[in-house]
Amino acid sequence: MGKASDLDVDVATAFIGLNLPKQSGSRRCRRVWQSTCARMEEMMEERILSTDKLKLARSILDSYRFSCKEELIPPEALTSEKQAAAMLFNHPFIIMAHDRFESESGFENSFTYANKTTLESFDLTFDEFVRRLSSTSTSADDDAQAERNQILRKTMLLGPTQLSNVPRQINGKDFLIEDGTLFNLADSNGIYAGQCVVVRAFSFMGT
């Protein structure tokens, strides 16, 4: 994995120090970050700055720190809740979250969050993304859905799960999670509130 110092970026940014991989999917992550980081406040959509999404962004950052024992964004760079939401939205990694609903047939969670890297990668708007069931990120095949449910349940009970060579699909695009982490979200009272995945490296399949 490449380090942030390997990147051709001429900005003093809070993301320096993160391990930003050079694998195929991550190149696009870096391009998105480079082009948006300096303008992130003006590029934010109203939906991302709504009260509930500000709380969700804080939940993602705090839950990742608690669960994974590392920071997505250095705390000293976060001067306000809006700044935290802006930096998370423009983060170079793919970041997606879903809610906590579980049906008798398995996990029927709805997506509640996707950052700009995710939306750019899969050609979706924020509103289009959060209308989707997260079960659609896996093949409808029974075995694939069972594997997904197993990973979600394991994470809910035991904590963060490292993902490697995990096939997924969004908006008709098949991709392979090469390096990712699935972790639980908690609200401000410490109550389980869904799950989030951070994908550091991925590649599109069949390309």
C-alpha positions as YAML, in Angstrom:
chain: A
units: angstrom
residues:
- id: 1
  name: MET
  ca: [0.00, 0.00, 0.00]
- id: 2
  name: GLY
  ca: [1.19, 3.47, -0.82]
- id: 3
  name: LYS
  ca: [1.41, 6.17, 1.76]
- id: 4
  name: ALA
  ca: [0.00, 9.67, 1.55]
- id: 5
  name: SER
  ca: [3.48, 11.04, 0.96]
- id: 6
  name: ASP
  ca: [3.56, 9.11, -2.34]
- id: 7
  name: LEU
  ca: [0.69, 11.17, -3.69]
- id: 8
  name: ASP
  ca: [1.22, 14.04, -6.05]
- id: 9
  name: VAL
  ca: [-0.80, 16.49, -3.96]
- id: 10
  name: ASP
  ca: [0.19, 20.07, -3.26]
- id: 11
  name: VAL
  ca: [-2.10, 20.81, -0.30]
- id: 12
  name: ALA
  ca: [-1.61, 20.76, 3.44]
- id: 13
  name: THR
  ca: [-4.44, 18.45, 4.32]
- id: 14
  name: ALA
  ca: [-5.69, 16.48, 7.26]
- id: 15
  name: PHE
  ca: [-5.53, 13.34, 5.15]
- id: 16
  name: ILE
  ca: [-1.72, 13.34, 5.18]
- id: 17
  name: GLY
  ca: [-0.66, 10.32, 7.20]
- id: 18
  name: LEU
  ca: [-3.46, 8.08, 5.97]
- id: 19
  name: ASN
  ca: [-2.41, 5.03, 4.00]
- id: 20
  name: LEU
  ca: [-3.85, 5.77, 0.56]
- id: 21
  name: PRO
  ca: [-3.42, 2.63, -1.56]
- id: 22
  name: LYS
  ca: [-2.43, 2.69, -5.21]
- id: 23
  name: GLN
  ca: [-4.58, -0.22, -6.38]
- id: 24
  name: SER
  ca: [-6.81, 0.30, -9.38]
- id: 25
  name: GLY
  ca: [-10.02, 1.43, -7.71]
- id: 26
  name: SER
  ca: [-8.14, 3.67, -5.32]
- id: 27
  name: ARG
  ca: [-6.65, 5.75, -8.11]
- id: 28
  name: ARG
  ca: [-10.09, 7.12, -8.74]
- id: 29
  name: CYS
  ca: [-10.49, 7.76, -5.02]
- id: 30
  name: ARG
  ca: [-7.32, 9.87, -5.04]
- id: 31
  name: ARG
  ca: [-8.42, 11.83, -8.13]
- id: 32
  name: VAL
  ca: [-11.78, 12.63, -6.54]
- id: 33
  name: TRP
  ca: [-10.07, 13.72, -3.35]
- id: 34
  name: GLN
  ca: [-7.51, 15.90, -5.13]
- id: 35
  name: SER
  ca: [-10.14, 17.72, -7.16]
- id: 36
  name: THR
  ca: [-12.58, 18.31, -4.31]
- id: 37
  name: CYS
  ca: [-10.61, 18.68, -1.11]
- id: 38
  name: ALA
  ca: [-9.85, 22.40, -1.53]
- id: 39
  name: ARG
  ca: [-13.47, 23.18, -2.42]
- id: 40
  name: MET
  ca: [-15.27, 20.74, -0.18]
- id: 41
  name: GLU
  ca: [-17.42, 23.23, 1.74]
- id: 42
  name: GLU
  ca: [-18.91, 24.78, -1.40]
- id: 43
  name: MET
  ca: [-19.50, 21.36, -2.98]
- id: 44
  name: MET
  ca: [-21.50, 19.99, -0.07]
- id: 45
  name: GLU
  ca: [-25.13, 19.22, -0.78]
- id: 46
  name: GLU
  ca: [-27.85, 20.30, 1.62]
- id: 47
  name: ARG
  ca: [-28.68, 16.67, 2.30]
- id: 48
  name: ILE
  ca: [-25.23, 16.03, 3.72]
- id: 49
  name: LEU
  ca: [-25.50, 19.02, 6.05]
- id: 50
  name: SER
  ca: [-28.95, 18.20, 7.39]
- id: 51
  name: THR
  ca: [-29.15, 17.65, 11.14]
- id: 52
  name: ASP
  ca: [-29.58, 13.89, 10.90]
- id: 53
  name: LYS
  ca: [-26.69, 13.51, 8.46]
- id: 54
  name: LEU
  ca: [-24.41, 15.66, 10.64]
- id: 55
  name: LYS
  ca: [-25.17, 13.27, 13.49]
- id: 56
  name: LEU
  ca: [-24.58, 10.26, 11.24]
- id: 57
  name: ALA
  ca: [-21.22, 11.61, 10.07]
- id: 58
  name: ARG
  ca: [-20.16, 12.05, 13.70]
- id: 59
  name: SER
  ca: [-21.38, 8.54, 14.48]
- id: 60
  name: ILE
  ca: [-19.29, 7.10, 11.63]
- id: 61
  name: LEU
  ca: [-16.14, 8.91, 12.77]
- id: 62
  name: ASP
  ca: [-16.61, 8.11, 16.46]
- id: 63
  name: SER
  ca: [-17.63, 4.48, 15.87]
- id: 64
  name: TYR
  ca: [-14.66, 3.87, 13.57]
- id: 65
  name: ARG
  ca: [-12.31, 5.32, 16.16]
- id: 66
  name: PHE
  ca: [-13.82, 3.20, 18.95]
- id: 67
  name: SER
  ca: [-14.08, -0.03, 16.94]
- id: 68
  name: CYS
  ca: [-10.96, 0.09, 14.79]
- id: 69
  name: LYS
  ca: [-8.64, 1.99, 17.16]
- id: 70
  name: GLU
  ca: [-7.62, 4.47, 14.47]
- id: 71
  name: GLU
  ca: [-8.90, 7.68, 12.93]
- id: 72
  name: LEU
  ca: [-10.57, 8.21, 9.58]
- id: 73
  name: ILE
  ca: [-9.74, 11.90, 9.91]
- id: 74
  name: PRO
  ca: [-7.32, 13.32, 12.50]
- id: 75
  name: PRO
  ca: [-9.38, 14.96, 15.29]
- id: 76
  name: GLU
  ca: [-7.34, 18.16, 15.21]
- id: 77
  name: ALA
  ca: [-8.62, 18.80, 11.67]
- id: 78
  name: LEU
  ca: [-12.26, 18.72, 12.75]
- id: 79
  name: THR
  ca: [-13.14, 22.23, 13.84]
- id: 80
  name: SER
  ca: [-16.93, 21.84, 13.64]
- id: 81
  name: GLU
  ca: [-19.67, 19.32, 12.93]
- id: 82
  name: LYS
  ca: [-20.02, 20.73, 9.41]
- id: 83
  name: GLN
  ca: [-16.28, 20.38, 8.86]
- id: 84
  name: ALA
  ca: [-16.44, 16.76, 10.01]
- id: 85
  name: ALA
  ca: [-19.32, 16.03, 7.61]
- id: 86
  name: ALA
  ca: [-17.55, 17.80, 4.75]
- id: 87
  name: MET
  ca: [-14.29, 15.92, 5.20]
- id: 88
  name: LEU
  ca: [-16.06, 12.58, 5.54]
- id: 89
  name: PHE
  ca: [-18.09, 13.26, 2.38]
- id: 90
  name: ASN
  ca: [-14.90, 14.08, 0.45]
- id: 91
  name: HIS
  ca: [-12.79, 11.29, 1.96]
- id: 92
  name: PRO
  ca: [-10.74, 9.35, -0.63]
- id: 93
  name: PHE
  ca: [-12.02, 5.96, 0.57]
- id: 94
  name: ILE
  ca: [-15.43, 4.55, -0.29]
- id: 95
  name: ILE
  ca: [-17.67, 4.95, 2.77]
- id: 96
  name: MET
  ca: [-21.21, 3.53, 2.96]
- id: 97
  name: ALA
  ca: [-23.59, 3.01, 5.87]
- id: 98
  name: HIS
  ca: [-26.91, 1.26, 6.38]
- id: 99
  name: ASP
  ca: [-29.48, 1.19, 9.16]
- id: 100
  name: ARG
  ca: [-30.22, -1.52, 11.71]
- id: 101
  name: PHE
  ca: [-33.39, -3.17, 10.39]
- id: 102
  name: GLU
  ca: [-33.42, -6.99, 10.39]
- id: 103
  name: SER
  ca: [-36.32, -9.02, 9.02]
- id: 104
  name: GLU
  ca: [-37.18, -12.68, 9.54]
- id: 105
  name: SER
  ca: [-35.54, -13.52, 6.21]
- id: 106
  name: GLY
  ca: [-32.31, -11.72, 6.98]
- id: 107
  name: PHE
  ca: [-30.87, -8.23, 6.94]
- id: 108
  name: GLU
  ca: [-33.01, -5.84, 4.87]
- id: 109
  name: ASN
  ca: [-31.07, -2.73, 5.79]
- id: 110
  name: SER
  ca: [-31.52, 0.47, 3.82]
- id: 111
  name: PHE
  ca: [-28.50, 2.57, 2.90]
- id: 112
  name: THR
  ca: [-28.37, 5.77, 4.94]
- id: 113
  name: TYR
  ca: [-25.08, 7.27, 3.78]
- id: 114
  name: ALA
  ca: [-22.60, 7.33, 0.92]
- id: 115
  name: ASN
  ca: [-19.73, 9.75, 0.46]
- id: 116
  name: LYS
  ca: [-18.81, 11.45, -2.79]
- id: 117
  name: THR
  ca: [-16.19, 8.83, -3.72]
- id: 118
  name: THR
  ca: [-18.92, 6.17, -3.55]
- id: 119
  name: LEU
  ca: [-21.39, 8.20, -5.57]
- id: 120
  name: GLU
  ca: [-18.82, 9.06, -8.25]
- id: 121
  name: SER
  ca: [-17.66, 5.45, -8.49]
- id: 122
  name: PHE
  ca: [-21.14, 4.05, -9.05]
- id: 123
  name: ASP
  ca: [-22.77, 6.95, -10.94]
- id: 124
  name: LEU
  ca: [-25.48, 7.69, -8.37]
- id: 125
  name: THR
  ca: [-26.77, 10.76, -6.58]
- id: 126
  name: PHE
  ca: [-27.02, 10.77, -2.82]
- id: 127
  name: ASP
  ca: [-30.82, 10.51, -2.89]
- id: 128
  name: GLU
  ca: [-30.70, 7.64, -5.39]
- id: 129
  name: PHE
  ca: [-28.25, 5.78, -3.20]
- id: 130
  name: VAL
  ca: [-30.06, 6.07, 0.11]
- id: 131
  name: ARG
  ca: [-33.30, 4.74, -1.39]
- id: 132
  name: ARG
  ca: [-31.64, 1.37, -1.97]
- id: 133
  name: LEU
  ca: [-31.71, -1.72, 0.19]
- id: 134
  name: SER
  ca: [-28.15, -2.71, 1.05]
- id: 135
  name: SER
  ca: [-29.01, -6.30, 0.10]
- id: 136
  name: THR
  ca: [-28.89, -5.09, -3.52]
- id: 137
  name: SER
  ca: [-25.13, -4.68, -3.12]
- id: 138
  name: THR
  ca: [-24.86, -8.46, -3.37]
- id: 139
  name: SER
  ca: [-26.05, -10.89, -6.01]
- id: 140
  name: ALA
  ca: [-29.63, -12.07, -5.53]
- id: 141
  name: ASP
  ca: [-28.30, -15.62, -5.46]
- id: 142
  name: ASP
  ca: [-29.31, -17.34, -2.21]
- id: 143
  name: ASP
  ca: [-25.74, -18.35, -1.35]
- id: 144
  name: ALA
  ca: [-24.44, -14.82, -1.90]
- id: 145
  name: GLN
  ca: [-27.18, -13.33, 0.26]
- id: 146
  name: ALA
  ca: [-26.52, -15.92, 2.97]
- id: 147
  name: GLU
  ca: [-22.81, -15.02, 2.92]
- id: 148
  name: ARG
  ca: [-23.68, -11.33, 3.23]
- id: 149
  name: ASN
  ca: [-26.04, -11.94, 6.14]
- id: 150
  name: GLN
  ca: [-23.38, -14.01, 7.88]
- id: 151
  name: ILE
  ca: [-20.82, -11.20, 7.62]
- id: 152
  name: LEU
  ca: [-23.30, -8.61, 8.89]
- id: 153
  name: ARG
  ca: [-24.40, -10.77, 11.80]
- id: 154
  name: LYS
  ca: [-20.81, -11.65, 12.74]
- id: 155
  name: THR
  ca: [-19.88, -7.98, 12.76]
- id: 156
  name: MET
  ca: [-22.93, -7.04, 14.82]
- id: 157
  name: LEU
  ca: [-22.04, -9.62, 17.46]
- id: 158
  name: LEU
  ca: [-18.23, -9.62, 17.45]
- id: 159
  name: GLY
  ca: [-17.12, -6.26, 16.12]
- id: 160
  name: PRO
  ca: [-15.17, -5.12, 13.03]
- id: 161
  name: THR
  ca: [-14.70, -7.54, 10.14]
- id: 162
  name: GLN
  ca: [-11.85, -7.16, 7.67]
- id: 163
  name: LEU
  ca: [-12.95, -7.64, 4.07]
- id: 164
  name: SER
  ca: [-10.63, -8.99, 1.40]
- id: 165
  name: ASN
  ca: [-11.54, -10.32, -2.05]
- id: 166
  name: VAL
  ca: [-15.25, -9.84, -1.36]
- id: 167
  name: PRO
  ca: [-17.40, -9.45, -4.51]
- id: 168
  name: ARG
  ca: [-20.17, -6.85, -4.45]
- id: 169
  name: GLN
  ca: [-22.30, -4.94, -6.94]
- id: 170
  name: ILE
  ca: [-23.88, -1.49, -6.97]
- id: 171
  name: ASN
  ca: [-25.96, 0.03, -9.74]
- id: 172
  name: GLY
  ca: [-25.08, -2.78, -12.13]
- id: 173
  name: LYS
  ca: [-21.34, -2.46, -11.52]
- id: 174
  name: ASP
  ca: [-19.58, -5.56, -10.19]
- id: 175
  name: PHE
  ca: [-16.55, -4.84, -8.04]
- id: 176
  name: LEU
  ca: [-14.19, -6.59, -5.68]
- id: 177
  name: ILE
  ca: [-13.46, -5.22, -2.23]
- id: 178
  name: GLU
  ca: [-9.73, -5.78, -1.94]
- id: 179
  name: ASP
  ca: [-9.23, -4.06, 1.41]
- id: 180
  name: GLY
  ca: [-12.12, -2.92, 3.57]
- id: 181
  name: THR
  ca: [-13.51, -2.88, 7.10]
- id: 182
  name: LEU
  ca: [-17.12, -3.38, 8.17]
- id: 183
  name: PHE
  ca: [-17.92, -2.02, 11.63]
- id: 184
  name: ASN
  ca: [-20.91, -1.26, 13.85]
- id: 185
  name: LEU
  ca: [-22.35, 2.22, 14.32]
- id: 186
  name: ALA
  ca: [-23.52, 3.55, 17.66]
- id: 187
  name: ASP
  ca: [-25.60, 6.65, 18.35]
- id: 188
  name: SER
  ca: [-24.69, 9.33, 20.89]
- id: 189
  name: ASN
  ca: [-26.08, 7.11, 23.65]
- id: 190
  name: GLY
  ca: [-23.97, 4.14, 22.61]
- id: 191
  name: ILE
  ca: [-26.95, 2.26, 21.15]
- id: 192
  name: TYR
  ca: [-26.39, 0.09, 18.06]
- id: 193
  name: ALA
  ca: [-27.51, 2.11, 15.04]
- id: 194
  name: GLY
  ca: [-26.46, 0.15, 11.95]
- id: 195
  name: GLN
  ca: [-23.19, -0.59, 10.20]
- id: 196
  name: CYS
  ca: [-20.66, 1.13, 7.98]
- id: 197
  name: VAL
  ca: [-18.05, -0.10, 5.54]
- id: 198
  name: VAL
  ca: [-14.82, 1.68, 4.66]
- id: 199
  name: VAL
  ca: [-13.25, 0.42, 1.42]
- id: 200
  name: ARG
  ca: [-9.59, 1.38, 1.05]
- id: 201
  name: ALA
  ca: [-9.00, -0.52, -2.19]
- id: 202
  name: PHE
  ca: [-11.28, -2.05, -4.80]
- id: 203
  name: SER
  ca: [-11.35, -2.98, -8.46]
- id: 204
  name: PHE
  ca: [-14.14, -3.28, -10.98]
- id: 205
  name: MET
  ca: [-14.68, -6.80, -12.25]
- id: 206
  name: GLY
  ca: [-14.85, -7.75, -15.89]
- id: 207
  name: THR
  ca: [-12.94, -4.66, -17.07]
...
